[in-house]
Protein backbone atom coordinates (compact mmCIF):
# COMPACT_ATOMS: atom_id res chain seq x y z
CA UNK A 1 0.00 0.00 0.00
CA UNK A 2 1.32 3.45 -0.94
CA UNK A 3 0.54 6.14 1.67
CA UNK A 4 0.78 9.89 1.08
CA UNK A 5 1.35 12.01 4.18
CA UNK A 6 0.67 15.76 4.15
CA UNK A 7 1.93 18.41 6.58
CA UNK A 8 -0.15 21.45 5.58
CA UNK A 9 1.18 24.99 5.67
CA UNK A 10 0.33 28.21 3.90
CA UNK A 11 3.96 28.97 2.95
CA UNK A 12 5.30 25.41 2.87
CA UNK A 13 3.25 22.22 2.59
CA UNK A 14 5.26 19.07 3.16
CA UNK A 15 4.52 15.76 1.46
CA UNK A 16 5.92 12.29 2.03
CA UNK A 17 5.20 8.98 0.37
CA UNK A 18 5.94 5.59 1.83
CA UNK A 19 5.11 2.10 0.74
CA UNK A 20 3.95 -0.47 3.26
CA UNK A 21 4.39 -4.16 2.58
CA UNK A 22 3.38 -6.26 5.59
CA UNK A 23 5.17 -4.58 8.49
CA UNK A 24 7.96 -3.17 6.31
CA UNK A 25 7.97 0.54 5.42
CA UNK A 26 9.89 1.83 2.41
CA UNK A 27 10.60 5.44 1.46
CA UNK A 28 9.25 6.49 -1.94
CA UNK A 29 9.52 10.30 -2.10
CA UNK A 30 9.20 13.50 -0.11
CA UNK A 31 9.41 17.22 -0.60
CA UNK A 32 7.63 20.50 -0.20
CA UNK A 33 5.17 22.66 -2.08
CA UNK A 34 6.22 26.29 -1.72
CA UNK A 35 3.82 29.18 -2.21
CA UNK A 36 4.88 32.66 -3.27
CA UNK A 37 3.97 35.82 -1.38
CA UNK A 38 0.81 36.03 -3.48
CA UNK A 39 -2.76 36.62 -2.42
CA UNK A 40 -4.44 33.96 -0.28
CA UNK A 41 -6.48 32.53 -3.19
CA UNK A 42 -3.31 32.17 -5.31
CA UNK A 43 -1.50 30.40 -2.46
CA UNK A 44 -4.42 28.00 -2.00
CA UNK A 45 -4.43 27.32 -5.74
CA UNK A 46 -0.70 26.50 -5.59
CA UNK A 47 -1.31 24.02 -2.75
CA UNK A 48 -4.28 22.43 -4.55
CA UNK A 49 -2.33 22.04 -7.79
CA UNK A 50 0.87 20.94 -6.06
CA UNK A 51 -0.82 18.16 -4.08
CA UNK A 52 -2.64 17.13 -7.27
CA UNK A 53 0.69 16.87 -9.09
CA UNK A 54 2.17 14.73 -6.30
CA UNK A 55 -0.86 12.41 -6.55
CA UNK A 56 -0.56 12.10 -10.34
CA UNK A 57 3.18 11.47 -10.13
CA UNK A 58 3.24 8.88 -7.31
CA UNK A 59 -0.25 7.30 -7.44
CA UNK A 60 -0.85 6.78 -3.67
CA UNK A 61 -3.53 4.34 -2.46
CA UNK A 62 -4.56 6.49 0.52
CA UNK A 63 -3.61 9.69 2.31
CA UNK A 64 -3.19 11.08 5.79
CA UNK A 65 -2.99 14.71 6.86
CA UNK A 66 -2.10 16.50 10.05
CA UNK A 67 -4.98 18.19 11.88
CA UNK A 68 -4.83 21.89 12.60
CA UNK A 69 -3.97 22.84 16.16
CA UNK A 70 -5.45 25.94 17.76
CA UNK A 71 -2.73 28.55 17.74
CA UNK A 72 -2.35 31.53 20.07
CA UNK A 73 -3.07 33.70 17.03
CA UNK A 74 -6.58 32.94 15.69
CA UNK A 75 -5.74 34.44 12.29
CA UNK A 76 -2.82 32.02 11.86
CA UNK A 77 -5.09 29.11 12.77
CA UNK A 78 -7.67 30.18 10.18
CA UNK A 79 -5.03 30.55 7.46
CA UNK A 80 -3.54 27.15 8.26
CA UNK A 81 -7.03 25.63 8.16
CA UNK A 82 -7.55 27.05 4.68
CA UNK A 83 -4.23 25.60 3.47
CA UNK A 84 -5.26 22.26 4.95
CA UNK A 85 -8.62 22.51 3.21
CA UNK A 86 -6.95 23.06 -0.17
CA UNK A 87 -4.79 19.96 0.37
CA UNK A 88 -7.81 17.87 1.44
CA UNK A 89 -9.73 19.00 -1.66
CA UNK A 90 -6.90 17.75 -3.87
CA UNK A 91 -6.85 14.41 -2.01
CA UNK A 92 -10.59 13.77 -2.17
CA UNK A 93 -10.77 14.98 -5.78
CA UNK A 94 -8.41 12.10 -6.57
CA UNK A 95 -10.78 9.72 -4.72
CA UNK A 96 -8.28 9.00 -1.96
CA UNK A 97 -9.44 8.09 1.52
CA UNK A 98 -8.09 10.68 3.96
CA UNK A 99 -7.16 9.95 7.57
CA UNK A 100 -6.47 12.79 10.00
CA UNK A 101 -3.98 12.82 12.89
CA UNK A 102 -3.03 15.43 15.45
CA UNK A 103 0.60 16.47 15.83
CA UNK A 104 0.57 14.68 19.19
CA UNK A 105 -0.58 11.41 17.57
CA UNK A 106 2.07 11.70 14.85
CA UNK A 107 4.86 12.32 17.37
CA UNK A 108 3.68 9.41 19.52
CA UNK A 109 3.48 7.16 16.47
CA UNK A 110 6.94 8.06 15.19
CA UNK A 111 9.02 8.96 18.25
CA UNK A 112 7.02 7.31 21.04
CA UNK A 113 6.32 10.51 22.94
CA UNK A 114 3.92 13.31 22.10
CA UNK A 115 6.17 16.17 23.17
CA UNK A 116 9.03 15.30 20.79
CA UNK A 117 10.67 18.19 18.97
CA UNK A 118 11.18 18.50 15.20
CA UNK A 119 14.76 17.20 15.37
CA UNK A 120 13.64 14.02 17.13
CA UNK A 121 10.96 13.46 14.48
CA UNK A 122 13.54 13.96 11.72
CA UNK A 123 15.94 11.49 13.38
CA UNK A 124 13.29 8.80 13.82
CA UNK A 125 11.92 9.22 10.29
CA UNK A 126 15.48 8.83 9.00
CA UNK A 127 15.95 5.64 11.06
CA UNK A 128 12.53 4.10 10.39
CA UNK A 129 12.87 4.58 6.63
CA UNK A 130 16.64 3.87 6.46
CA UNK A 131 17.37 7.20 4.80
CA UNK A 132 20.96 8.25 4.10
CA UNK A 133 20.32 11.75 5.48
CA UNK A 134 17.80 13.74 7.48
CA UNK A 135 14.81 14.97 5.51
CA UNK A 136 13.84 18.64 5.83
CA UNK A 137 11.49 19.39 8.73
CA UNK A 138 8.32 19.80 6.62
CA UNK A 139 9.04 16.65 4.59
CA UNK A 140 9.92 14.76 7.79
CA UNK A 141 6.63 15.81 9.38
CA UNK A 142 4.73 14.64 6.27
CA UNK A 143 6.60 11.31 6.28
CA UNK A 144 5.77 11.07 9.99
CA UNK A 145 2.07 11.47 9.19
CA UNK A 146 2.34 8.65 6.64
CA UNK A 147 4.22 6.43 9.13
CA UNK A 148 1.61 7.17 11.80
CA UNK A 149 -1.13 6.11 9.38
CA UNK A 150 0.75 2.93 8.46
CA UNK A 151 1.00 1.99 12.14
CA UNK A 152 -2.56 3.06 12.98
CA UNK A 153 -3.98 0.92 10.21
CA UNK A 154 -2.55 -2.17 11.89
CA UNK A 155 -3.96 -1.15 15.26
CA UNK A 156 -7.41 -0.43 13.86
CA UNK A 157 -7.45 -3.74 11.97
CA UNK A 158 -6.54 -5.59 15.17
CA UNK A 159 -9.19 -3.72 17.14
CA UNK A 160 -11.86 -4.52 14.56
CA UNK A 161 -10.98 -8.22 14.82
CA UNK A 162 -11.35 -8.27 18.60
CA UNK A 163 -14.33 -5.85 18.77
CA UNK A 164 -16.96 -8.60 19.22
CA UNK A 165 -15.11 -10.01 22.23
CA UNK A 166 -14.67 -6.51 23.69
CA UNK A 167 -18.40 -5.85 23.26
CA UNK A 168 -19.23 -9.00 25.24
CA UNK A 169 -17.10 -7.59 28.06
CA UNK A 170 -18.92 -4.23 27.96
CA UNK A 171 -16.14 -2.40 26.16
CA UNK A 172 -16.19 -0.60 22.84
CA UNK A 173 -13.83 1.16 20.48
CA UNK A 174 -14.46 4.82 19.64
CA UNK A 175 -12.08 6.84 17.49
CA UNK A 176 -9.44 4.15 17.79
CA UNK A 177 -9.59 4.21 21.59
CA UNK A 178 -10.88 1.57 24.00
CA UNK A 179 -13.77 2.88 26.12
CA UNK A 180 -15.25 1.07 29.12
Helices and strands as residue ranges (DSSP letters): E 2-7, E 12-21, E 24-34, H 40-58, E 62-66, H 74-93, E 98-101, H 103-110, H 118-128, H 137-168, E 172-174, E 177-179
